[in-house]
Amino acid sequence: MQKSEIDAPSACITAILRSADLRPTRQRVALGRLLFSGQDRHVTAEMLHEEVGGAGERISLATVYNTLHQFERAGLIRELAIDGAKTYFDTNTSNHSHFFIESDGRVIDIPAEGLSVLGVPEPPEGTRISHIDVVVRLVKTV
């Protein structure tokens, strides 16, 4: 990622953070620029840490993890438990499913009309279903 790609207007990112009741610290704004300036993304903390470092920002991996979890608790991103060794974070917070390409660890959205879930059980009393996570694992044929 080039430095210019992280230079999205700070005011936009600051507004997003404030609307989620998060203080717009330097680290949150830098990570927010990478996550919320453009198309929806699926990233791991390690991927984001590498990108932010490549953009000239010095943010520890622990801070990246903490910030991603703060963003998730604030409803700005979704946490995806796809691969036991890695956690992915999705900037598209709508209820949708994913393809996981095992060979390169890439996550791709499945279009909403591409999947229907039948036979969803009734949740226990006092609860409701918030999301149905479906991951279709893919292997390359060539």
C-alpha positions in Angstrom: 0.0 0.0 0.0 1.4 3.4 -1.0 1.5 6.3 1.5 -1.0 8.2 -0.7 -3.5 5.4 -0.2 -3.5 5.9 3.5 -4.1 9.6 3.1 -7.9 9.5 3.0 -9.4 12.5 4.6 -8.8 12.2 8.3 -12.0 14.1 9.0 -14.1 11.3 7.4 -12.3 8.6 9.5 -12.6 10.8 12.6 -16.4 11.1 12.0 -16.8 7.3 11.6 -14.9 6.8 14.9 -16.8 9.4 16.8 -20.1 8.1 15.5 -19.1 4.7 17.1 -18.2 6.5 20.4 -14.4 5.9 19.8 -11.9 8.6 20.4 -10.0 9.3 17.2 -6.4 8.5 18.3 -3.5 8.6 15.8 -3.5 4.8 15.7 -7.2 4.4 15.2 -7.3 7.0 12.5 -4.4 5.4 10.6 -5.9 1.9 10.8 -9.4 3.3 10.0 -8.0 4.9 6.8 -6.8 1.5 5.7 -10.0 -0.3 6.6 -12.7 2.3 5.6 -11.3 4.1 2.6 -12.6 2.2 -0.4 -14.1 -1.3 -0.9 -15.0 -3.7 1.8 -12.1 -5.8 3.0 -11.2 -9.0 4.8 -8.0 -8.7 6.7 -6.1 -10.3 9.5 -4.3 -8.3 12.2 -1.0 -9.3 10.7 -2.0 -8.2 7.2 -3.1 -4.8 8.6 0.0 -4.4 10.7 2.2 -5.0 7.6 0.1 -2.5 5.5 0.2 0.3 8.2 4.0 -0.2 8.5 4.4 0.0 4.8 2.5 3.3 4.9 5.1 4.7 7.3 3.1 4.4 10.5 4.7 2.8 13.6 2.0 0.8 15.3 2.6 -2.4 17.3 0.9 -5.6 16.4 -0.7 -5.7 19.9 -2.2 -2.2 19.2 -3.5 -3.4 15.8 -5.2 -6.4 17.5 -6.7 -4.2 20.3 -7.9 -1.6 17.8 -9.6 -4.3 15.6 -11.4 -5.7 18.6 -12.5 -2.2 19.7 -13.8 -1.6 16.1 -15.6 -4.9 16.3 -17.2 -4.2 19.7 -18.3 -0.8 18.2 -20.0 -2.5 15.3 -17.6 -1.1 12.6 -16.3 -4.5 11.5 -17.2 -8.2 12.0 -14.9 -10.8 13.3 -14.7 -14.0 11.2 -13.5 -17.2 12.7 -12.7 -19.0 9.5 -9.3 -20.7 10.0 -8.4 -22.0 13.4 -4.9 -20.3 13.2 -6.2 -16.9 12.0 -9.0 -14.5 12.7 -10.2 -12.3 9.8 -12.0 -9.0 10.2 -14.6 -7.9 7.6 -15.5 -4.3 7.0 -18.9 -5.4 5.6 -21.0 -5.8 8.7 -24.1 -7.0 6.9 -25.3 -10.6 7.4 -23.5 -12.4 4.5 -21.5 -15.5 3.9 -18.0 -16.2 2.6 -15.8 -18.3 0.3 -12.4 -19.2 1.9 -9.7 -20.1 -0.6 -7.6 -22.4 1.5 -4.4 -22.3 -0.6 -3.8 -18.6 -0.2 -6.0 -17.8 2.9 -8.2 -15.4 0.9 -11.7 -14.6 2.0 -14.4 -13.5 -0.6 -18.0 -12.4 0.0 -20.7 -14.7 -1.4 -23.4 -12.5 -3.0 -26.6 -12.5 -0.8 -28.6 -14.1 -3.6 -26.0 -16.9 -4.0 -26.9 -18.8 -0.8 -30.0 -19.6 1.2 -30.1 -21.3 4.6 -33.0 -23.7 5.3 -34.0 -25.3 8.5 -32.6 -22.7 10.9 -33.5 -23.9 14.4 -35.5 -21.8 16.8 -33.2 -20.0 19.2 -33.5 -20.6 23.0 -35.9 -18.4 24.9 -34.5 -15.0 25.6 -32.1 -15.0 22.6 -32.2 -14.1 18.9 -30.1 -15.0 16.0 -27.7 -12.1 15.1 -25.8 -13.7 12.2 -25.6 -17.0 10.4 -22.0 -17.5 9.4 -21.5 -19.8 6.4 -18.0 -20.4 5.1 -17.6 -22.4 1.8 -14.0 -23.7 1.6 -12.5 -23.8 -1.8 -9.4 -25.5 -3.2 -7.9 -24.6 -6.6 -8.4 -27.2 -9.3 -5.4 -26.2 -11.4 
